[in-house]
Amino acid sequence: MSDSPRELTLRSVILGALLTAVFTAANVYLGLRVGLTFATSIPAAVISMAVLRFFSGATIQENNIVQTIASAAGTLSAIVFVLPGLVMVGWWSGFPYWESVGVIALGGVLGVLYSVPLRRALVTGSDLPFPEGVAAAEVLKVGAGVGGIEENRKGLAAVVFGSVIAALFPLLAKLRLVAEEAATSFRVGAGATSLSANLSLALIGVGHLVGLAVGRALLTGLMLGVLVLLPLMTVGGAPAGAELADFVGGVFRQKVRFIGAGAIGVAAIWTLLKVIGPIVRGIAGAIAANRERAAGGYGALELTERDLPIGVVGGAILATLLPIAALIWGFAPGIGGLTVLAAVLYVVVAGVMIAAVCGYMAGLIGASNSSVSGIGILAVLGMALLLLALHGRGGDAEATRGLVALALFVTAIVFGVATISNDNLQDLKTGQLVGATPWRQQVALLLGVGFGALVIPPVLDLLNTTFGFQGAAGAGPNALAAPQAALISAIAQGVLGSGLDWQLVGGGAVIGLMAIGLDEVLRGSGRMGLPPLAVGMGMYLPMSAAIMVVTGAVLGHYYNRWAVRRRDPAFAERIGVLTATGLIVGDSLFQVVYAGVVAGTGNADILAIVPVSALTVPLGLGLFAALIGFAYYRMVRAASS
């Protein structure tokens, strides 16, 4: 072991924990606002290299540990796609700290443990591209080579620049100098619709990162929802005395988004069906590789082939079952031992399948683009059907609400498995390419889960206290949409109680099938695909958020077309990625800090210095466009130099 490089060090763990706090808070806010999160591996790697270069003996493997910790915790933030549902259904009024920590941590730990046996099958023993893992490895390699310090400096400057201008706009909005949103409602024939745009640089950054294929699909779903479905479903006009904007918004929330839910569900099932065969072959390969390692002896393996021993992994999985059972029993003490046992078995079995499927999808298309939210839909559907089989339907309202809450609680644990397994195989691919020791990286993943579990609940509580969630009791006018949590909660309520219009969901499923067919035809002809999950999300997300993501995707596409013609196209493209990441981080962190100020003072207008005027919307639109232009001008200048 004397020839081991400096890797899992105290300073790498501390830096990883600090970045965890920043990126996790930003991702929690972004996930609740628009239902999207951003990958933190590359910005964490750039910041790590920029910081550790001031210390002696820093290695590429040490920087890899920092990005692994920060990446795991940032990815775990996607738990906000489920957990706020407990507030939306009225079971929780806030987020009990240790109970929330337990749900997040146990699901995340299982995600790490389940994916350890899959490393050989999906990372070293397959030809899956792992796009984000390879990109992070390239960043680390460049940073460790000649000229790396200068590139690190420019990369860190890009993140800081993006963060500053992204925080500036919402600050001016909270001062009431500019508007944060532009919206209008109008009649279309016998019906009506609305157009809106959320003036958020974070959404522009998200669009830049997700790319044109996802942007086109979002736009397709958006146009279908806003220009076709919404006018059709508002025929007859608003009831007497109702505002047109309120009427149109209500129809969108109560009808159009459930059509989007049907499309999302079908697209998620299709994605799973496509990867089951390769996953089965991959698991068989992992079992065979385990036998070979056992025969040759663990100590004879190269440093880069040393995973956590499979016996330790199996024992750790078994050790988690008792606290999971205790957590479920404490959440619903009167539910009965049989239901607790069934729930624990569901976590174990569904977790194994989900870890394999999410790991494969991440390797195929990247962690940011894989359908984790679709996995959550299927997970809550499975758990709700299991509870329906055990308890039936027809109890009183409080008993039904308890079953819905339990379905969401168990789904949150399973979803933790999904998010982490979706991310950590990507990180292990990065580690393979930079010569990292797998078991040390797997320990770093567990540390990242622990740090993330400690940070997420207070951020959730803060945002719930300040803004609330749409659909929850007492939610204010600025309530966060939490779109996936609302959808997953509605599915659980629809299965176990009532209120879900299955005709709308069925109509969405038909649209989802059509989107799948169109995507397959496009891909088969060699053209850019139209991801069906994104089509469903375009119908489900509010236009105010989706249109900004589409705008960012178009801008990012044209910037990348310019970048490939530069002398160093990879560096030029990376500057764009890091600036876009800064836009997300700056906007999101400002909102988290603002939420803290409001929660501490009890005054949502604490920063307002002038009253609202008719000029705030045109001023907001003008400044927003100017900041976007300045951001891309700065990208071009940095990439050209």
N, C-alpha and C positions, 0 to 999 in steps of 0.2 A: 504493500500500500504506500510505500515511500515515494513511488513515482506518480502518485495522484496529484493532479493540479489543484491549486487553491479553488475551492468550489463552494461548499455550503458553509459560509463563514458568518460570524456574528454581524458584521457590517452589511453583508448582503441581505440578511434576514431583516435587519432594522430598516434599511432602505426600502426593501420590498413591502414592509408593513406601512411605512409612510406613504408610499405610492398607492397602496391599497386604500388608505383612507380617502385620498383625493379622487382616484378613479371610481371607487365604489360609490361614493356620494353622487358623483356626476352621473353614473350609469343608473342609479336608483331613480333620480329625478327624470332623466330622459325616458326610461322605461315606463314610468307612470304617466308621463306627459303624452307621448306618441306611440308607445308600444314597441320602441326600438332601442337597442343598446349598441355600443360600439366596442370593437376589439381593442384591448389595451396592450397587447404584446409588444408591438413595434414602438409606440411612444414610451413604454416602460423601459425597453432596451436602450433607446436613445438617451433618455434621462439618466439611466444607470451608468452608461459609458461616460456621459458628460460629468457625472459626479465622482465615480470611482477612479477616474484618471488622475485626480488630485491625491490619491493614496498610492503607496508603493505596493508593487506586486499584484495589481489587479489583473485578472485573467478573463478570457472570453467565457469560460465556464462559470465564473462568479457573476458576471453580468447576466448570463443565462438564468441563474437562480433567481436574480431580482425580477426579471420579466416573468418567470414562471409563477412566483408568488403573486405578483400584481395581476397577472393574467387570470389566475384561478379565482381570485377574489372579485375581480371586475366581472367575470363571467357569471359568478354566483349571484350577482345583482339581479339576474333575470328571474329570481324567485318572486320579484314584484309582479310577475305575470300571473301569480296565483294567490299569494298571501293576502293582499288587500281585499280579496273577495270575502274574507271573514268579517271585515268591517262593512262591506257593501250589503251583506245579507243580515247585518245587525247582530251577529253573534259576539263580535268584539267591538268595543268602542275605541280601542287603541291597540297597541302591539305589546302584550306582556313580554318583558325583556327576556327572561330566561327561557320561557316557553318558545319564543320566537327563535332565540339562539339555538335551542335544541333542534327544532325543525330544520333550520338551515344547515347546521353543522352535521347532523346525522345523515341527511341526504347527500351533502357534499362529500363526506368521508366515504360513503358507500360508492359514490361515483368514481372516486379515485381508486378504491380497492377493486371494484368490478373491472376497471379498464386495465389493471396491471397485466392480467393474462393475455389481453388483446394486443399488447405492444408488439410482440413478435409477429402476430398474424396480420395486423393492419399497418404497422409502421415499418418494420424491417423486412417483413416477409411478403410485401405486396407492392404493386406499382401505383398505388393511390398517390395523387399529386400533393396533397396537404398544402394548398397554396399559401396559407397564412404562416404555417410552420416554416416553410422554405423561405418566405419573405423575411421573417424574423431572423432566421439563421444568416441570411445574406447581410442584413443590417449589422448583426454582431460581427461577422467576418470582416466587413469593410471597416468597422470601427476598430478592430484589432490590428488592421494592417497599416501600411504606409499611407499617410494623409488622412488617417481616421479621425484624428483630433479635430481637424478643420471641418470635416463633414459632420462630426458630432456637434460642433459649435453651431453650424448652420441649422442642423436639425433641431437642436434645442431652441434656437432663436425662432424658428418657424412655429414651434409649439407655443412659445411664450407670446409671440406676435398675435397668433390666432386667438389665444385666450384673452388677451387684453382688449382687442376690438370687439370680441363676442360679448365680453362683460360690459363694455361701454354702452352698447345699445339698450339692454334692459335697464341699466342704471338711469339713463336719460328717460326711459319710459316710466320708471317708478317715480322720477321727479316730475312727471306729467308734461315733459317738454315735447315728447313724441308719442304716437300711438303704438301699441304692441300688436294690434290686429286691425285688418281692414275687412269689412264684410258688408254684404248687401243681399237682400232677398227681393225676388221679383216673380211675376206671373209668366208662365210658359203655356200658352193656350188655355185650356181649362184648369191646368194645374199650376204648380209653382216650384221654384227651386231657390237655391242660394249659392253665392260665390263668396269665398272667404280665404284669407291668407294670414297665417300667423307669422309675424315679422321676427323670425328667430334665426340667427346665424348658425345655431346648433343644427337645425334641420337642413340647412344648406350643406354643412359638413357631413351629415349622415348621408345625404344624397350623393355627394362626391365619393364617399367610400363604398356605397353599395353598387354603384355602376349603372350603366345605361340599360342593361337587360332588365334589372329589377325596376328601374325608373319607368321604362316603357310599360311594364306590366302593371305597376301602380297607377299610371296614367290611364291605362285601359279600364281598370276596375273603377277608378274615380269617375271617368266620363260615363261609364255605364250606370253608376249609382246616381250621380248628380244630374246628368242630362237626360237619362232615360227613366230609371226606376222612380226617382223622387217626383218628377212631374206627373207620372202615371198614378202614383199613390196619393197625390194631393189633389186629384180631380174633385171638384166640389167646393174647394176653398176652405178657408179657416172658419171655425164656428164664430157665431156672433160675439163680438167683444174681444176676440183673441187677436193678438198681434201676428202678422204674417210670418215674421222671423221665428217667433216661438212655435207657431204651428208647424212650419217646415222643419225646424230642429227636432220637434217631438216625433214627427213621422220618420225622420232619418234614424233617430235612436231606437224607436220601437219597431221599425219594419225593415228599413234598408240594411241596417247593420246585421240583422239576423240572416238575411240573404247572403251577405258576405261571410257569415259564420258557416253556412252550409257549404259554400265554395271552399273555405279554408279546410273544413273537415275532410271533404272528399280529396282535396289535393294532398293532405297529410297522409291519408291512407294509401294513396297512389305511390307516394314517395317511399313509404315503408315496404310496400309490395316489391318495389324495384330493387331494394337492397337486401331482402331476406336471404336470397340464394348466396350471394357473396359473403354475408355474415356467417352463415352456417359453415361454409368452406373455411372461412377465417378462423372460427373457433376450433374446428377439427385440426387445423394446422397448428394452433396454439397448444392443444393437448399433446400433439406429437412432439412439438418442440420441448415441452416440459419433460417428457420422457427422456429425450436426448440429453438435456441438461442434467437430469438426475443420474444418468449413466456415466457422464463424463466428470461429474463433480463440480460443485459451485465455484470452488477456489480456482479451478483451471480456466474459468471464463475470462475473456478480456474485460478490462474495466468498463468499456462501453456496452457490455452485454449483461451486466449485473443488475437484475431487477430485485425488488423485495422478494424474499423467499416465498414460494407459493403457499407453504404451510403457515407462515406468518399472516399472509393475506387471508387465507381461509379462516384462521382463528380469529382475526380481527373482524371479519364479516359476521361470524357467529356472535362475537362479543357485542356487536351493535344491536342485536335483536332484542335483548332485554331492555335497554334504555328506550328503544323504539316502542316496545309494548307498554312500558311505564308512561311514556309520553302520551300515547294514544289513550290509555286508561285515565290519566290525569285530565286530559282534555274532555273526555266524555265518560265520567265515572260510572254512570248507570247503564252503559250500553251493553254490558254482558261480555263474559269471557270468550264466547264463540266468535262474536264480532271482532273483538280485539285480535284473536288468533288469525281470523280471516284477513284482517287488515295488514297484519305483519307479514303473512304469507304473500299477500298481494304486493307489498313493497319489495319483498325478496325476488319474486318471479318477474314482476313487471320491470323491476330495476335491472335485472340481468339482460332482458331483451332490449330495454331502452339504452343501456350502456353500449351494447353492441351496435345497435342501429345508429345512435347518435355519433359514435366513433367513426363508423363507416361514412356517414353523411359528411362529417367534418373533413375527413380525408378526401372525399370526392369533390366537394364544392366550397370548403372552408367553413369555419365555425360561425362566421358572421352571417352567412347566407343559408345555413341549414335550418330546417323547419322545427326548431325547438318548441315554438308556440303551438305548432300542430301536434307535437308529441304531448303537450299539456292537455290539449283538447281530448285526445284519445285516452289519456291517463284518467282524467276526471270522468269521462264517459264510462270507462271500465269499472272504476270504483263505485260510481253511482248505481250502475247495474248490479254490482255485487251486493250493495246495501239494499237495493230493491228486492233482490232474491231472498235476502235474509229477513227483511222486516216488512216487505210489501208496501203498498201505498194506501192512503186513506186514513192515517192517523190524524190527530189534531194538528193545528198549525205549528205549535211550539215543537212537537215531536218531529215534524217534517223539517223544520228549520234546523233542529239539532242534527238530523241525518245529512242535510245539505252541508252544514258546517263541518261534520266529520269527513265527508267526501272531499271537501276542499283541503282540510288539514292533512289527510293522508296523501292527497295529490301533491301537496307542497313538498313532502318528503321525497316522493318519486321524482318530482320536477327538479329537485336538487341533484339527484342522480343524473338526470338528463343534461342539465346545464354543464356540470363538471366533466362528464364523460365526453361531451361535445367539444370541450376545450382542451383537456389534458393530453389527449393523443396528439393534438396539434403541437403542444409544448414538447412532448416527448420526441416528435419528429425534429423539432428545432435542436433538441439536445443531441439526437443521433448525428446531426450534421455538423455540430461544433465539438463533438468528442466529450459530451457530458456523461456522468455516471447515472444510469437510470434510477437506482434506488435513492440516490441523493435528490434527484429531481422529484421523485415520487414523495419523498419526505417534504420537499418544498411545496408541493401541491397541497399536502395535508395542512401545512402551516398557512398557506394562502386561504384555504377553506376556513380555518380557525379565525384568522384576522377578519375575513369578510363577514363571518357569522356574528362577530362582536360589533361590527360597524353598521351593518344594514338595519337592525331594528330601531336604534335611536334616530336614524335618518328617516325611516318610514314614519315613526311616531311624530317627528317634527313636521314633516310634510302633511301628514293627516291632520294635525292640530291647526296648521296654518291655512291650508287650502281645502282639505277634505277630498273625497273621491266622488265623481259623478254617480248619482244613483243611491248614495249612502244618505242616511238620515242626517240632516243638519249641514249638508254640503253647501258651501257658499257659491257665489257666482263665478269665482275663479277656480272651482274645483278641478282637480286633475282627472283626465279621462280614464286612465288605467285601462286601456281597451281590452287587453287580453284577460285581465282579472274579471272585468265585467262580463265578457263572453263566457269564460269558464264557469263563473258563478251562475249565469243564466242557464247553461247546459245542465248543471247539477240540479238546479231548481226545476227545470223542465222534466228531467227524468224522475225525480223523487216527489215532486209536487205537481204544480200546474203552472200555466202562464207562458209556456214556450209554444209559439205558433209553428208547428211542425211543417205546415204548408210553406211558410216562408223559408225555413231551413231546407226543405225539399227542393224548392225552386232554386235556391242557392247551390244545392248539390248538382242540379242539372247544369247550371252555369259553370260550375267547377269541372264537370265532365267535358263540357265544350272547350274550356280553357286547356285542359289536359290534351285533348285531341289536337287543338291548334298548336300547342307547344311541340308535340311530337312531330307534326307535319313540318313545322319550321325547322326543327333540329334535323329531321331526316333529309331535308333539302339543303342542308349546309348553312342555313341562315341563323341569325341570332334568335334564341328561344324567347318564350314569353312565360316565365315561371308562374304556374297556376296559383301557388300560394300567395305570390305578390298581387295577382289579380284580385283574389279574395280580400287581401288586406286593403287594396285600393277602394273596395266597396265599403269596408268596415271602418277604416280610419276617417276622422273628420277631414273635410277638404282642406281646412286651414293648415293642417299638418302635412297631409299627403302632397299638396301642390308644391310646398317648399322642398320636400325631399326630391320630387321630380325635377324641380329647377336645379337643385344641386347635382343630380345625376347627369343632366344635360351639360352643365358647366364643367363637371369633372371629365366627361367624355371628350369635350373639345380641348380641354387642357391636356389630357393624356395624349390626344392625337398630336398636339404641338410638342409634347415632351419626347415622343419617340424619334423626333427629328433632331434632337439635341446631340451634342458630342458625347454626353453621358446620360442616356435616356433613363437608366434606372435611378440615378440620383435625382433627376428632374421630377420623375414621377413620385419619388419618395418625399420630396419637398412638398408636393401637393398633398400627399397623405398626411404628413405631419401638421401642415397648416390646417387642414380640415379637422384633424383630431383636436387641435387647439381651439377651433371654433366651438366644438362640442363641449370641451372641458370648461372653457371660460364662461359660456352661457349657463351651463348646468351648475357650476360651482357658485356663480353669482346668485342663482335662484335658491340654492340651498342656504347660503349665507343670509339672503333676504328673508327666507322662511324663519331662520333663527331670530332675526331682529323682530319680525312680526310676532313670533311666539312669545318673545320676551317682553314686548311692550303692549301686546294686545291691540295694536293699531295697524290695520292693513295699509293705511295711507301715511305711514310714518315718514316716508321720504318725499311725499308730494310737496312741492313748493309753489305751484300755480294751479288754478282750477282747469278743468278740462275745457278745451276750446275746439272750434271747428277746424283749426289749423293743424291740430296734432296728427290727423291722418295723412294729409299730403306731406307734412314735414317728415313723418315717420317713413313713408314710402320713399321719399327722396333720399333721406339719410341712409336707409337700409340698402338701397341700390348703390349708393356711393361707397358704403363700406364693403359690399360684395366686390365691386370693381377694384377697390383698393387692395383687398385681400388677394385677388388673382393677379393684379399688377405686381404685388410684392412677391408672389410665388414665381412669376416669370423672371423677375430680376434676380432672385436668389438662385433659381435653377440655371439661369444663363451664365452666372459668374462661376 
